[in-house]
Amino acid sequence: MRTPKTEVDGGGTEEGKRQRGHIYERVLSYMRRGLMVGAFVPGQVMSLRKLAAGLGTSPMPVREVLSQLVAAKALEETKGGSVRVPRLSPEKLSDIFSVRELLEGSAAELAAKNATLTLVNDLTSINKQLLQAIAKRDILNCLSLNQNFHFRLYEASDSETLTLLIEALWLQFGPTMYMSLLIPSMPWSASYHADILAGLKEGNATAVKRGTIQDIRTTCKALLSIAGSQGVELPFAQGMALQFEDY
């Protein structure tokens, strides 16, 4: 492993610039995925040293990535100067999920019209693994596989614009997904994924769109059930940073 100085310094050479660019992209990819799958939770303060140590880099690229994510509204800067995952108010959460229904419903409908046997087989395989993770209460894999299922579907829409907009929303609400799996009164079962798969197999784009929207709406309802004035938060929830696979 390179030392932090070698990683971020590079002597100003072209090789050094490439190394810095590679490190920055790796840190950005890790942080974006962590936010989208819920490995970081609302209210969690980002530890610059812990993230840098866990990723085997110096604090500099981590600081640059955190600044970019603050600008993208995925993270927020506190009055004390630290960076944390925002807590979404009920109003903000409802707004994001309403837009999710519009964008992800449209992407799912387009994907259904472009559906291939490969897509159906991929989603079936992912969902099978997801159901196994749910049965084992393997929260980490539940979150990761759920995100994989949705984005594999949306990528099939062949709309780069829709995918980018959806990613921006997932960066904002993703941290709440960890909470949604821990609500005793509303256990999550991914039941609407079966409706999505059935619609794809039948070539029924309307059914795929409807299943996607219902999936989003059910999650929103669950999250709102635990949302207080400070946003969505469970007092016993802890983030899983540096424990998930970045793939």
Backbone torsions as a table, in degrees:
resi	resn	phi	psi	omega
1	MET	NA	135.3	178.5
2	ARG	-69.9	151.4	174.7
3	THR	-74.1	156.9	180.0
4	PRO	-54.7	-37.7	-178.7
5	LYS	-62.9	-44.3	179.5
6	THR	-64.8	-37.6	-176.7
7	GLU	-63.7	-44.3	-171.4
8	VAL	-100.6	-13.5	-175.6
9	ASP	-91.9	-72.8	174.3
10	GLY	71.3	3.1	175.4
11	GLY	67.0	11.4	178.1
12	GLY	76.8	8.1	-180.0
13	THR	-79.2	167.6	177.2
14	GLU	-62.3	-38.6	177.7
15	GLU	-62.9	-40.6	178.9
16	GLY	-63.4	-39.9	178.5
17	LYS	-65.2	-40.2	178.9
18	ARG	-64.7	-40.6	178.7
19	GLN	-62.1	-45.3	-179.8
20	ARG	-63.1	-39.6	178.9
21	GLY	-65.1	-40.3	179.4
22	HIS	-65.4	-43.3	-179.6
23	ILE	-64.1	-44.1	179.8
24	TYR	-60.3	-45.7	-179.4
25	GLU	-65.2	-35.7	178.7
26	ARG	-66.5	-43.4	179.1
27	VAL	-66.2	-41.7	180.0
28	LEU	-63.6	-44.2	179.2
29	SER	-61.0	-43.2	-179.7
30	TYR	-62.5	-47.2	-177.4
31	MET	-67.2	-40.6	179.6
32	ARG	-63.4	-45.8	179.5
33	ARG	-65.3	-41.4	178.9
34	GLY	-57.9	-40.6	178.4
35	LEU	-69.7	-42.5	-175.5
36	MET	-70.2	-32.5	-178.8
37	VAL	-91.2	-6.1	178.4
38	GLY	88.0	22.0	177.1
39	ALA	-74.0	-19.2	171.6
40	PHE	-111.7	140.5	-173.5
41	VAL	-113.4	158.0	179.8
42	PRO	-53.9	132.8	179.6
43	GLY	88.9	-10.7	-178.1
44	GLN	-70.5	128.4	178.1
45	VAL	-83.9	133.8	-179.9
46	MET	-80.7	117.7	178.2
47	SER	-88.5	111.3	-177.6
48	LEU	-59.3	-45.1	-177.3
49	ARG	-67.9	-41.9	-178.9
50	LYS	-65.4	-43.9	179.3
51	LEU	-64.0	-44.9	-179.6
52	ALA	-62.5	-43.7	-179.8
53	ALA	-65.5	-42.7	-179.3
54	GLY	-65.7	-30.5	-179.3
55	LEU	-94.4	-3.4	177.5
56	GLY	68.9	38.2	-179.7
57	THR	-136.2	179.2	176.4
58	SER	-84.5	166.3	179.7
59	PRO	-65.4	-22.5	-172.5
60	MET	-58.1	-54.1	-179.6
61	PRO	-65.1	-30.9	177.5
62	VAL	-65.9	-43.0	178.9
63	ARG	-62.1	-41.3	179.4
64	GLU	-64.1	-41.5	179.9
65	VAL	-66.6	-43.0	179.2
66	LEU	-61.2	-39.0	178.3
67	SER	-63.7	-40.3	178.8
68	GLN	-65.1	-40.1	-178.9
69	LEU	-71.8	-29.1	172.7
70	VAL	-65.4	-43.7	178.8
71	ALA	-62.8	-30.6	-179.6
72	ALA	-85.9	2.3	179.0
73	LYS	70.9	12.0	177.4
74	ALA	-82.0	-27.0	174.8
75	LEU	-128.6	167.4	178.4
76	GLU	-137.4	150.3	178.1
77	GLU	-95.4	132.5	179.8
78	THR	-84.8	170.3	178.3
79	LYS	-63.2	-26.7	179.3
80	GLY	-82.0	-3.4	177.1
81	GLY	95.9	-4.2	177.4
82	SER	-83.1	168.3	-179.9
83	VAL	-116.9	134.7	-178.7
84	ARG	-140.5	167.8	174.7
85	VAL	-79.3	126.8	-178.2
86	PRO	-64.7	150.2	168.6
87	ARG	-95.0	125.2	-176.7
88	LEU	-87.5	125.5	175.8
89	SER	-67.8	160.2	177.7
90	PRO	-55.2	-37.8	-179.6
91	GLU	-67.1	-43.1	179.7
92	LYS	-67.0	-41.6	179.3
93	LEU	-61.5	-45.8	179.5
94	SER	-61.9	-39.7	-179.5
95	ASP	-64.5	-47.5	-179.9
96	ILE	-61.0	-44.9	-177.1
97	PHE	-70.6	-29.0	174.7
98	SER	-65.5	-41.4	177.9
99	VAL	-69.8	-34.9	175.5
100	ARG	-57.6	-44.3	-179.5
101	GLU	-58.4	-42.1	-179.3
102	LEU	-66.1	-51.8	-174.3
103	LEU	-73.3	-48.5	-176.4
104	GLU	-73.7	-31.0	174.0
105	GLY	-63.2	-42.0	178.9
106	SER	-66.7	-42.6	179.9
107	ALA	-64.1	-40.0	179.6
108	ALA	-65.8	-39.4	179.2
109	GLU	-64.5	-43.8	177.6
110	LEU	-63.9	-40.9	179.8
111	ALA	-61.8	-39.5	179.7
112	ALA	-62.5	-36.2	179.8
113	LYS	-72.1	-22.4	178.8
114	ASN	-102.0	6.7	-170.0
115	ALA	-59.5	138.4	175.4
116	THR	-122.7	167.9	177.2
117	LEU	-62.0	-35.0	178.4
118	THR	-61.9	-43.6	178.9
119	LEU	-61.3	-47.8	-179.2
120	VAL	-60.9	-43.6	-179.8
121	ASN	-65.5	-41.0	178.9
122	ASP	-62.0	-48.5	-178.4
123	LEU	-66.6	-37.1	177.3
124	THR	-62.4	-42.4	179.4
125	SER	-65.3	-45.9	179.2
126	ILE	-61.3	-43.3	-177.8
127	ASN	-67.9	-34.2	176.8
128	LYS	-62.1	-44.5	177.4
129	GLN	-64.2	-37.8	179.1
130	LEU	-63.0	-44.9	179.8
131	LEU	-63.5	-35.8	176.8
132	GLN	-66.3	-39.7	178.5
133	ALA	-66.3	-38.3	177.9
134	ILE	-63.7	-44.0	-179.5
135	ALA	-61.6	-33.7	-179.3
136	LYS	-88.4	-3.6	-173.9
137	ARG	57.2	37.9	177.5
138	ASP	-86.5	85.4	-172.2
139	ILE	-58.0	-44.3	-177.0
140	LEU	-58.9	-47.6	179.6
141	ASN	-72.7	-30.1	174.6
142	CYS	-57.9	-48.9	-178.0
143	LEU	-63.6	-46.6	-177.3
144	SER	-65.5	-45.5	-178.4
145	LEU	-69.8	-34.4	176.8
146	ASN	-63.4	-43.0	178.3
147	GLN	-65.2	-40.1	178.4
148	ASN	-62.3	-41.8	-179.7
149	PHE	-59.5	-51.1	-176.8
150	HIS	-64.0	-44.3	-175.4
151	PHE	-76.0	-28.3	173.6
152	ARG	-64.0	-38.9	177.3
153	LEU	-65.6	-48.8	-174.8
154	TYR	-68.1	-31.7	177.2
155	GLU	-61.1	-30.0	-179.8
156	ALA	-72.5	-7.2	176.6
157	SER	-70.9	-19.8	-177.3
158	ASP	61.4	25.3	176.9
159	SER	-113.7	101.5	-180.0
160	GLU	-63.0	-36.7	-179.4
161	THR	-62.7	-47.8	178.7
162	LEU	-60.8	-44.0	-178.0
163	THR	-61.9	-42.7	179.5
164	LEU	-65.2	-40.2	178.7
165	LEU	-66.3	-40.2	178.9
166	ILE	-65.4	-41.4	177.6
167	GLU	-59.3	-41.5	179.9
168	ALA	-61.3	-38.0	178.3
169	LEU	-70.1	-41.1	-179.4
170	TRP	-64.2	-31.5	176.4
171	LEU	-62.7	-32.5	-177.4
172	GLN	-83.4	-42.9	-175.3
173	PHE	-98.0	-15.0	-175.8
174	GLY	-48.4	-44.1	-179.8
175	PRO	-58.8	-22.1	179.1
176	THR	-77.3	-16.0	-176.1
177	MET	-64.5	-32.9	176.6
178	TYR	-58.6	-40.0	179.9
179	MET	-65.5	-38.0	-173.6
180	SER	-63.7	-24.6	-179.6
181	LEU	-85.1	-5.5	-174.2
182	LEU	-111.9	11.7	-177.4
183	ILE	-87.8	107.4	-175.5
184	PRO	-59.5	-35.5	-175.5
185	SER	-76.8	-16.1	-177.9
186	MET	-137.8	68.3	-178.5
187	PRO	-60.4	138.5	-176.3
188	TRP	-90.1	132.5	-177.0
189	SER	-126.2	-1.8	-177.8
190	ALA	56.8	30.9	-174.5
191	SER	-62.8	-30.8	-178.4
192	TYR	-74.2	-13.6	174.4
193	HIS	-62.6	-33.8	178.2
194	ALA	-64.4	-38.2	177.2
195	ASP	-65.4	-39.2	178.6
196	ILE	-63.3	-45.8	-179.8
197	LEU	-64.7	-39.9	179.2
198	ALA	-63.9	-41.4	178.4
199	GLY	-63.1	-39.8	178.7
200	LEU	-64.2	-43.4	-179.1
201	LYS	-65.8	-32.3	-179.7
202	GLU	-86.7	-7.5	-175.8
203	GLY	70.4	28.0	-176.7
204	ASN	-102.1	92.5	-176.8
205	ALA	-63.7	-34.0	179.4
206	THR	-64.4	-40.9	179.1
207	ALA	-66.5	-37.8	178.4
208	VAL	-65.1	-43.9	178.0
209	LYS	-62.9	-44.3	-179.0
210	ARG	-63.1	-43.3	179.0
211	GLY	-62.8	-39.5	178.8
212	THR	-64.2	-46.0	-179.7
213	ILE	-64.1	-41.4	179.2
214	GLN	-65.0	-36.8	177.5
215	ASP	-61.3	-46.9	179.3
216	ILE	-64.5	-44.9	-176.0
217	ARG	-64.7	-39.2	179.8
218	THR	-65.2	-41.9	178.1
219	THR	-64.0	-41.7	179.4
220	CYS	-61.2	-44.1	179.5
221	LYS	-59.8	-42.5	179.5
222	ALA	-63.6	-44.4	-178.9
223	LEU	-66.5	-39.9	179.0
224	LEU	-64.8	-25.0	-179.9
225	SER	-69.0	-19.1	178.6
226	ILE	-116.2	10.4	-178.0
227	ALA	-86.3	123.1	175.1
228	GLY	-105.6	-165.9	-178.7
229	SER	-65.0	-25.0	180.0
230	GLN	-91.3	3.3	179.7
231	GLY	105.4	-171.8	-178.6
232	VAL	-79.7	121.5	-178.7
233	GLU	-162.6	138.1	171.1
234	LEU	-114.4	127.7	-173.4
235	PRO	-60.8	-24.6	-177.1
236	PHE	-96.2	0.0	-175.9
237	ALA	-77.6	135.2	176.8
238	GLN	-125.9	142.2	179.5
239	GLY	-70.4	162.3	-178.1
240	MET	-118.2	32.6	-178.6
241	ALA	-54.9	142.0	177.4
242	LEU	70.5	13.5	179.2
243	GLN	-116.4	-10.8	-176.1
244	PHE	-98.9	159.2	178.2
245	GLU	-84.2	130.7	178.6
246	ASP	-93.1	90.3	-178.3
247	TYR	-140.5	NA	NA
